[in-house]
Amino acid sequence: MAVNHTQRAARAWPILCKCAKQRSTITYGELALRIGIHHRAIRFVAGEIQEYCMVERLPALNVLIVNAQSGIPGHGFVARPDDELETAFDEVFQFDWSNVPNPFDYARDGTTETALVDAILLGTESRRKEIYSRVKVRGVLQRIFRLALMRAYDGQCAFCGLSFEEALEAAHIVPWTEATHLQRLDPANGLLLCANHHRLFDCGWMTLGISGTIHYSDPHAQDGPYTASDQTSSVALHGEKAWLPSKPEHRPSVESLRHHHSAHAWEGPML
């Protein structure tokens, strides 16, 4: 059975928040003892917490997990350079962690991200609604949504086919701030896009037609100048078919696409 480091992070989070309030640190061994695991595995727990804090632009709470001899975090701490550790400690101590819910709380009973992704891709609307109410934290919800789209799109950008995982992002067609709770976790309201095409889509320079055709706002390159890379990433894709999920229920819905067209003044019979 695979180790669920997210479940362990759920147990470690309140301990670290209490340390922050008390302006104290905790050693790898002490934290391991508190959450009932071997001290060598704490680096994975710290990694989960560090990734969340960095994505959400929170102070690096994992800086409080330190080596017993040196009093500083191990080599896995990358949220701040070594010469800024004092600043990292100060930021964590001064931050009010009581206003931040435990982002890993959903995993306390052993629920994994994989199980949640399965539920999003295979489940009903009521199941997605249940996940939304259970996870609650926006950053975690968006991470799970991205993992679901990664699977639905076979890890490729829908517009250009880029498959570098680090460069792929989950784009909401109806933006998060306007979407219903169900739409926020509905693959049919999403596109897996590389970072560049995500930005072009969000600002309305590119869109997707109902038939799955990519549209670019300046198809004849009249608003140039364009570099060769610009051409490849925009003009050359106009009229091409997007890479979409094999399952129809995971493909962008007509409702969501119509919303994007209207929001960015896209018109025409080809849409």
N, C-alpha and C positions, 0 to 999 in steps of 0.2 A: 504494500500500500504506500502510495506517494506521501511524503511529508507535506503537511499543509502549513507553510511558513506564514501565511496570512492569518490563520487561526492563532498562531503564536504571537504575531504582531498585535492582535486584538487584546491579548493578555498583557503584553508589554506596554502598550500605549498609556494606560492610566498610571502605571508605575512611573514612567518617565515624566508624565505631566505633574505628578506629585513631587518628583525630584526638582523639576523646574520651579515649582512654587516655593520649595524649600531652599532653592539656590544651591543644590547639591548635585553630585554625580553618582553614578553607580557602576561598579566594575562588571566586566563580562561574566565573571563567576557568580557574583551576587544576583544579577538579573536572571541568569540561567537557573539558579536555585529557586528564585521566586516564581518562575513560570514552569519549572519542572522539566528542563531539558539539559543536554550536555553543553558546556560552555563554548565548545567549538562551533556549535550551530547558531550561536547568537549573531554571528556576522550576517547570516541570511535574514534574520529578523530585523537587524539594523538596516539592512539593505532595503527591505520592504518599506520601512518607515522613512528612510532617507529619500527614496524615489517619490513617495507621496508628498513629502514636504517640498521637494524641489519642483515638482509639477505644479503644486498649488501655491508656490512662492511663499511658503511659510518658513520661519526660522528652522534650522536643521535640528530637530529634537533629538536625533540619534547622537549628537555630539556629546550628550551626557553619559553615553556608554563608553567607559574608559578602561584602559589597561591598568591593572593593579600596581604595576611597578612605575610606569611612566606618568600616570594620571591624565593621559590624553587618549583620544580615540585611535583605533588601529588604522591600517593602510586603506581599508575599505571606505573610510570617510573622505568623500570627495566634494562635499557641498561647499567647502571653503578651502583655500590654500592653507598650507601649514602655518604661514606667518599671519594668518587671520583667525586663528583658533580662539584667541581671547575675545575677539569681536563676536564670533559665533556663540560662545558661551553667554556673553552679555545679551545678545538678541533673544536667546531662548529664555533666560532668566527674566527679562523684562516683558516678555509676551504674555498676554492673558489667555492661557490655554483652556480656561473654563468655558470659553465661548466656542471652542472647537469640538464638535462631537467626535467620538472615536470612529475613524473612517473604516476600521476593520471589524466593527462590531457584528456585522452580518455573518462573519466567519466563526464566531465563538462556538457554534454547535458543530463545526467541521465542514460547513458548506464551502465549496471551492469556487473559484472563478470559472473553472471549466463547467461546473454544474449550472451556474447562472447563464453562461453563454449557451449551453444546450437548451435551457429553458426559453431564452430569447428567440433562438432559431427554430425551435420545435414546438414551443408552447403556444397557448392561446392568449388572447388579449388580457383575460383575467390573471393569467400567470405573470405576464409582463407587469401588470399593475401591482401585483403582490411583490415582485422584485423591487419595483420603484419605491414602494412604501417601506420595504425592509432595509434597503441599502441607504437611501436618503441622501448620502453625501454626493454632491454633483461630480466631483473629480473622480470618484470611484465608479459612479454610474457611466461616465463618459469613457473610462478605461475599459469597462466591461462591454460597452457598446462597440468600441473599436475592435476588441477581440472578436466579437460576433461578426463584424463586417470583414475582418481579416479572413475569417473562415469562409464566409459567404462568397467573397470575391477571389478566393484562392490566393490571397496575399499579393494582389496586383492592383495598381492604380487603374481605375475605370477608364481614364482618359488616355494615358500614355503607356500603361503596362509596366511601369517601374515596380520592381519587387524588393527593393531595399526596405526591410521592415522598419528601420529607424526613420525612414523618410515618409512613411505612410500614416495618414491621419483619417479619422472618422469625421466626415462632413455631414451635418444635419441639413437636409434640403429646406424644410421649414425650420428656421433657426431655433436653438434651444430656448431663447427668451420668449418666443412666440408659440412654441409647440406645446401640445397637451402632454400630460404625463405619459400617455400611451405612445404618442409620437416620438417622445424622447428615447424610447427603447425599441422602436419599431424599425427593423432593417429596411422596410419599404420607405422610410423617411431618411434614408442614409445613402451615402456614396463613399466608397473607400478611394481616397485621392492622395496623390503625393502632395507634399507641402505647397509646392508652387501652384498646382492646379486647384488645390483647396482655396488658396487666396483668390485666384482668378474667378472661381465659382462663387465664393462668398460676396465678392464685390460686383458680381453680375457681368463680368467681361465674357464669361463662358456659361453655357447652360446645356441642358440635355433635353432633347425633344421627346415626345411621348413614345415615339418608335425606337428610341435608344440612340438617336443620332446626335453627335456632338455639334454644338453651334458656337462660333466665335463672333464677337460683336464687330470686328473689322476684317471680314473675310478676304477683302481685296488689298489689304495692307496699305490703306490710304492714310492712316494716321501715324505712319512711321516717323523716323527711320526704325527698322527692325534689324537686329543682329540675326545671324544664322540660327542661333539658339532660340531667339524669340520666335522666328518663323516656325521652327520645328515644334515648339511648345504651344503654339496658338493657331496661326493661319493654316498650317499644314494639317491640323486635326479637324478643321471645319468640314462637316459633311461625312466624317468617318463614324463608324459604329463604335459605341463604347463597349468596354469589356464588362459584362453584367453577370450576375449570379445565374447559375443553371436552373435554380428553383424560382418559378414565377413569383411566389409570395415574398421573396427576398429582393426582388427588383424594385426600383423606385416607382411609387404609386403615381397614378395620374393626378390625384388630388395634391400631392406634395409638389410635383413638377409644375402644375398650374400655379401654385402659390409662388414658386420661384420666378416663373415667367412674368406674373403680374407685378411682383415686388420690384423687378428690374426692367420693366417696360419692354419685355420681349414680345414681339407680335409676328404673325405670319402663318400661313397654312402649313409650312414644313414643321412647325413646332408640335 
